Amino acid sequence: MSWIERDKALHREIKTPDFMTAFNIVSAIAAPAEALQHHPDIEFGWGYVRLTLTTHDAGGVTEKDRKLAAKIDAAIAPFGV
């Protein structure tokens, strides 16, 4: 798993070969996030996607974040990242 826990959040940076791959990865993340009603902070552009997961009302990382991280990993596995 490529998630790093720091500053009361889980973080993952994904390198991509181009903008459309980054966009498609973000699109793949939307469904699992919506299904869990837990939404990551997402930054993306040419060659990267940056994700941050935290449970704001709990003040840090919870089981919800770990569960969503695993769902995200599964959703983006077809991209080879």
URQUI-V185738 format. One line per field, one symbol per residue. ss: DSSP state (A for helix, B for strand, O for the rest). phi: phi as a letter, one per 20 degrees, with the letter a starting at -180 (. if undefined). A space follows every 10 residues. Layout:
ss: ???
phi: ???
This chain:
ss: OOOBBBOOBB BBBBBOOOAA AAAAAAAAAA AAAAAAOOOO BBBBBOOBBB BBBOBAAAOB OOAAAAAAAA AAAAAAAAAO O
phi: .dedeblmbe cbddecfaff fgfffgfffg fffffelbdf eccbafnbcd dccbdgfemr fcfgffffgf ffgffegfem d
